[in-house]
């Protein structure tokens, strides 16, 4: 893709550019928001310290730089962002719109590592402009990431410190190599973020493999913003800088050529551990391929889902709903009839909307939707209709499965909503939603109208996961074992992002869909291995028996397996 890189001058935005090039993208422009005054701003969104040196980046890298001033005012400070007049996010929108109007771009590179506040706002702007956010540093291990930047010759210096354990007199001007051992100690002692994601320190990049010219500081001043005895705040103010050509880097060289010899990790490197068998060395798919060839085809009626294909006529149109005293509402039996899949989807969604209203609920109180389609080649049409109804921020989690449905019923739907009774009055449940739309190496982006996870109280619901390589959004090659491991990694990372104390062994209920019954033993084995056998077949509750792991056979093209983590809870909640 053709990419505009958001730059601050810091190490993160610079190394994310390296990652974009390593992923095969083409950086065609740079974009930066500078403060409206000569001094740095205390912005929630942008690093402005060192802004005097950013103007040299265009010549240093060899692509145009677009800049715009910002007041640095966060009018809307809520976690969820909606377009708000005079907010600093709108400055970013206008800047990127200008770039898009003048340059052919498809994506925006952003160096966010851990800030949901920043990520959500950049993704909001990208969504409004029809651009993809590329955030390859997102949720990377910060110790590993800092070492990787050093190994890849990111020559950055500390230009601001603002945390306990950091001293302007000692640490301003330090290189990453010089700072690294101290910041690791401060993490252990005070819990500082190794990459400075909590604002502990800011950096300015003087050189990196993408540069054809190096930035040299001729004159600067040290500014003490706060002489606090415990955590003094100070920064460097550049007075004069110049560029020096790099003799070993031809001006005409491509960016891909410039980074060819550096150890920047790619998606292949970050998935290499999936091929490791505990105690068995490298995993091969030879046995699995042989299994696929030798295992006989499944019986004609191997599961209830397959039997549906033999029902004459459409499914009975009997939508039902059930509520419990805790405020949960289950809605099922929602079908869409007719031969046109788009119309069938509209029909099913209208029924869902009516059922929701009849229960005194709103669509905003939906937590999860399960969507069954008879033909996945019609997914685009189904998703288009679905998007028309779920257009707000942080929609419900969703699973979409292709299965055998009667010809007259191409769509079937189930849903879950929650609204609690508080002092004789129904109220919406407090919910925490995660909807990461940027492409990263962390977990697959959810660009569509559904969230990765929703937490209601102590319960976490996670969207259906398939074995997409996060950095490419393509299915991983190598067979069912690799798919199992990658999917379980996705689930584990999503759950941990929702709460650091939650892990795979805390799953209460999950459903695994496979495309052939021969994959069921492999799926169960990988699940049990990743959870240390903490997951059992059934969990008995006072009023019900919850199936914890269930394998069902469905038709899903080349995809061999999909996990639906339908319900995850804290261990202490269980």
Long-range contacts (C-beta under 8 A, 24 or more apart in sequence): 1-25, 1-26, 1-106, 1-107, 1-132, 1-134, 2-26, 2-28, 2-103, 2-104, 2-105, 2-106, 2-107, 3-27, 3-28, 3-105, 3-106, 3-107, 3-108, 3-109, 3-134, 4-28, 4-29, 4-30, 4-31, 4-66, 4-96, 4-99, 4-100, 4-103, 4-105, 4-107, 4-108, 4-109, 5-29, 5-30, 5-31, 5-108, 5-109, 6-31, 6-32, 6-92, 6-108, 6-109, 6-110, 6-111, 6-122, 7-31, 7-32, 7-54, 7-57, 8-32, 8-46, 8-47, 8-48, 8-50, 8-54, 8-111, 9-47, 9-50, 9-51, 9-53, 9-54, 9-57, 9-203, 9-204, 9-205, 10-47, 10-50, 10-111, 10-156, 10-202, 10-203, 10-204, 10-205, 11-149, 11-154, 11-156, 11-176, 11-195, 11-203, 11-205, 12-111, 12-112, 12-113, 12-137, 12-195, 13-109, 13-110, 13-111, 14-111, 14-154, 14-156, 14-205, 14-208, 14-210, 15-111, 15-137, 15-145, 15-148, 15-149, 15-152, 15-154, 15-208, 16-109, 16-110, 16-111, 16-134, 16-135, 16-136, 16-137, 17-109, 17-208, 17-210, 18-152, 18-154, 18-208, 18-209, 18-210, 18-259, 18-262, 18-264, 19-136, 19-137, 19-264, 20-109, 20-134, 20-136, 21-210, 21-255, 21-256, 21-258, 21-259, 22-259, 22-264, 22-265, 22-266, 23-134, 23-136, 23-266, 23-267, 23-471, 23-472, 24-256, 25-107, 25-109, 25-134, 26-255, 27-61, 27-63, 27-109, 27-210, 27-255, 28-63, 28-103, 28-104, 28-105, 29-63, 29-64, 29-65, 29-66, 29-99, 29-103, 29-105, 30-57, 30-58, 30-61, 30-63, 30-64, 30-65, 30-66, 31-65, 31-66, 31-67, 31-95, 31-96, 31-99, 31-108, 32-57, 32-65, 32-66, 32-67, 33-67, 33-68, 33-69, 33-70, 33-88, 33-91, 33-92, 33-95, 34-67, 34-68, 34-69, 34-70, 35-69, 35-70, 35-72, 36-69, 36-70, 36-71, 36-72, 40-160, 40-235, 41-70, 41-71, 41-72, 42-72, 43-70, 43-72, 43-74, 43-88, 44-74, 44-77, 44-88, 44-117, 44-118, 45-72, 45-74, 45-88, 45-89, 45-92, 45-117, 45-118, 45-121, 46-70, 46-72, 46-88, 47-202, 48-72, 49-159, 49-160, 49-202, 49-204, 49-235, 49-236, 50-159, 50-160, 50-202, 50-204, 50-236, 50-238, 52-237, 52-238, 52-239, 52-241, 53-204, 53-215, 53-217, 53-238, 53-241, 56-215, 56-241, 56-243, 59-213, 59-243, 60-211, 60-212, 60-213, 60-214, 60-215, 60-243, 61-210, 61-211, 61-212, 62-212, 62-251, 64-103, 66-95, 66-98, 66-99, 66-102, 67-95, 68-94, 68-95, 68-98, 79-116, 79-117, 79-120, 80-120, 80-393, 80-394, 81-120, 81-121, 81-124, 81-393, 82-124, 82-393, 83-124, 83-128, 89-121, 89-124, 89-125, 92-121, 92-122, 92-125, 93-125, 93-128, 93-129, 96-125, 96-126, 96-129, 96-131, 97-129, 100-129, 100-131, 105-131, 106-131, 106-132, 107-131, 107-132, 107-133, 107-134, 107-439, 108-132, 108-133, 108-134, 109-134, 109-135, 110-134, 110-135, 110-438, 111-135, 111-137, 112-137, 112-138, 112-438, 113-137, 113-138, 113-139, 113-140, 113-142, 113-145, 113-195, 113-197, 114-138, 114-139, 114-142, 114-193, 114-197, 115-197, 119-436, 119-438, 122-438, 123-436, 123-437, 123-438, 126-437, 126-438, 127-437, 132-438, 132-439, 132-447, 133-437, 133-438, 133-439, 134-438, 134-439, 134-440, 135-438, 135-439, 135-440, 136-439, 136-440, 136-441, 136-471, 137-440, 138-436, 138-438, 138-440, 138-441, 138-442, 139-440, 139-442, 139-493, 139-497, 140-441, 140-442, 142-193, 142-194, 142-195, 142-197, 143-184, 143-187, 143-194, 145-194, 145-195, 146-176, 146-180, 146-183, 146-194, 146-195, 147-180, 148-263, 148-264, 148-265, 149-176, 150-176, 150-177, 150-180, 151-262, 151-263, 152-208, 152-209, 152-259, 152-262, 152-263, 152-264, 153-207, 153-208, 153-209, 153-262, 154-205, 154-208, 155-205, 155-206, 155-207, 155-208, 155-214, 156-203, 156-204, 156-205, 156-206, 157-203, 157-204, 157-206, 158-201, 158-202, 158-203, 159-202, 159-203, 159-204, 159-235, 159-236, 160-201, 160-202, 160-233, 160-234, 160-235, 160-236, 161-200, 161-201, 161-232, 161-233, 161-234, 161-235, 162-199, 162-200, 162-201, 162-225, 162-226, 162-231, 162-233, 163-190, 163-192, 163-198, 163-199, 163-200, 163-201, 163-231, 164-190, 164-192, 164-230, 164-231, 165-189, 165-190, 165-192, 166-192, 166-200, 166-201, 166-231, 167-232, 168-222, 168-224, 168-232, 168-233, 168-234, 168-235, 169-234, 171-201, 172-222, 172-234, 172-235, 172-236, 173-236, 176-203, 202-235, 204-236, 204-238, 207-246, 209-258, 209-259, 209-262, 210-255, 210-258, 210-259, 211-246, 211-249, 212-245, 212-246, 212-249, 212-250, 212-251, 212-253, 212-258, 213-243, 213-244, 213-245, 213-246, 214-243, 214-244, 214-246, 215-241, 215-242, 215-243, 216-241, 216-242, 216-243, 216-244, 217-241, 218-242, 266-471, 267-441, 267-469, 267-470, 267-471, 267-472, 270-441, 270-471, 271-469, 271-476, 271-486, 274-476, 274-478, 274-482, 274-485, 274-486, 274-489, 275-478, 275-482, 278-529, 283-481, 283-482, 285-478, 285-479, 285-481, 285-482, 288-479, 288-480, 288-481, 288-522, 289-479, 291-518, 292-516, 292-518, 295-516, 295-518, 298-516, 298-517, 298-553, 302-517, 302-553, 303-552, 303-553, 305-403, 305-404, 305-552, 305-553, 305-554, 306-404, 306-553, 308-403, 308-404, 308-405, 308-406, 309-404, 309-405, 309-406, 311-406, 313-406, 313-408, 314-406, 314-408, 314-409, 315-405, 315-406, 315-409, 315-412, 319-351, 319-355, 321-355, 321-358, 321-359, 323-359, 325-421, 326-420, 327-418, 327-419, 327-420, 327-421, 327-426, 327-429, 328-416, 328-417, 328-418, 329-359, 329-361, 329-416, 329-417, 329-418, 329-419, 330-414, 330-415, 330-416, 331-355, 331-356, 331-359, 331-414, 331-415, 331-416, 331-417, 332-414, 332-415, 333-414, 334-412, 334-413, 334-414, 334-415, 335-409, 335-411, 335-412, 335-413, 336-409, 336-410, 336-411, 336-412, 336-413, 337-408, 337-409, 338-408, 338-410, 339-407, 339-408, 339-410, 341-373, 341-374, 341-375, 341-378, 341-381, 341-382, 341-410, 341-411, 342-378, 342-381, 342-382, 342-384, 342-385, 344-409, 344-410, 344-411, 345-381, 345-382, 345-385, 345-386, 345-411, 346-385, 347-411, 348-411, 348-412, 348-413, 349-385, 349-386, 349-389, 349-413, 352-413, 352-415, 353-389, 356-415, 356-417, 359-417, 360-419, 360-426, 361-417, 361-419, 363-389, 363-390, 364-392, 364-428, 365-417, 365-418, 365-419, 365-428, 365-429, 366-395, 366-396, 366-415, 366-416, 366-417, 367-396, 367-397, 367-416, 367-417, 367-418, 367-431, 367-454, 367-456, 367-461, 368-396, 368-397, 368-398, 368-399, 368-415, 368-416, 368-454, 368-461, 368-566, 369-396, 369-397, 369-398, 369-399, 369-413, 369-414, 369-415, 369-416, 369-450, 370-398, 370-399, 370-401, 370-413, 370-414, 370-415, 370-564, 371-398, 371-399, 371-400, 371-401, 371-411, 371-412, 371-413, 372-400, 372-401, 372-402, 372-403, 372-405, 372-411, 372-412, 372-413, 373-400, 373-401, 373-402, 373-403, 373-405, 373-410, 373-411, 374-402, 374-403, 374-404, 374-405, 374-406, 374-407, 374-409, 374-410, 374-411, 375-402, 375-410, 376-402, 376-556, 376-557, 378-410, 382-411, 383-448, 383-449, 386-449, 387-448, 387-449, 390-449, 390-450, 391-449, 393-435, 394-433, 394-435, 394-451, 394-454, 395-435, 395-449, 395-450, 395-451, 396-450, 396-451, 396-454, 397-450, 397-451, 397-452, 397-453, 397-454, 397-461, 397-462, 397-463, 398-448, 398-449, 398-450, 398-463, 398-464, 399-463, 399-464, 399-562, 399-564, 400-464, 401-464, 401-513, 401-554, 401-556, 401-562, 402-554, 402-555, 402-556, 402-557, 403-554, 403-555, 404-554, 404-555, 416-461, 418-456, 429-456, 429-457, 430-456, 430-457, 431-455, 431-456, 432-498, 434-494, 434-497, 434-498, 439-470, 439-471, 439-473, 440-470, 440-471, 441-470, 441-471, 442-470, 442-493, 443-470, 443-489, 443-490, 443-493, 443-494, 444-468, 444-470, 444-473, 444-490, 445-470, 445-473, 452-494, 453-494, 453-495, 453-497, 453-498, 455-498, 455-499, 458-569, 458-570, 458-573, 459-567, 459-568, 459-569, 459-573, 460-495, 460-498, 460-499, 460-502, 460-567, 460-568, 460-569, 461-565, 461-566, 461-567, 461-568, 462-491, 462-494, 462-495, 462-565, 462-566, 462-568, 464-562, 464-563, 464-564, 464-565, 465-490, 465-491, 465-494, 465-562, 465-563, 465-564, 465-565, 466-559, 466-561, 466-562, 467-559, 467-560, 467-561, 475-558, 475-559, 479-560, 480-514, 480-519, 480-522, 480-523, 480-560, 480-561, 481-522, 481-526, 483-559, 483-560, 483-561, 484-522, 484-523, 484-526, 484-527, 484-561, 485-526, 485-530, 487-561, 487-562, 487-563, 488-526, 488-527, 488-530, 488-563, 491-563, 491-565, 492-530, 495-565, 495-568, 499-570, 501-570, 501-571, 502-568, 502-570, 502-571, 504-530, 504-531, 505-531, 505-532, 505-534, 505-535, 505-571, 506-568, 506-569, 506-570, 506-571, 506-574, 507-531, 507-535, 507-548, 507-565, 507-567, 507-568, 507-569, 508-539, 508-546, 508-548, 508-567, 508-568, 508-569, 508-574, 509-539, 509-546, 509-547, 509-548, 509-566, 509-567, 510-535, 510-548, 510-549, 510-550, 510-563, 510-564, 510-565, 510-566, 510-567, 510-568, 511-547, 511-549, 511-550, 511-552, 511-563, 511-564, 511-566, 512-549, 512-550, 512-551, 512-552, 512-561, 512-562, 512-563, 512-564, 513-551, 513-552, 513-553, 513-554, 513-556, 513-561, 513-562, 513-563, 513-564, 514-551, 514-552, 514-553, 514-554, 514-560, 514-561, 514-562, 515-553, 515-554, 515-555, 515-556, 515-557, 515-559, 515-560, 515-561, 516-553, 516-560, 517-551, 517-553, 519-551, 519-560, 519-561, 520-551, 523-551, 523-561, 524-549, 524-551
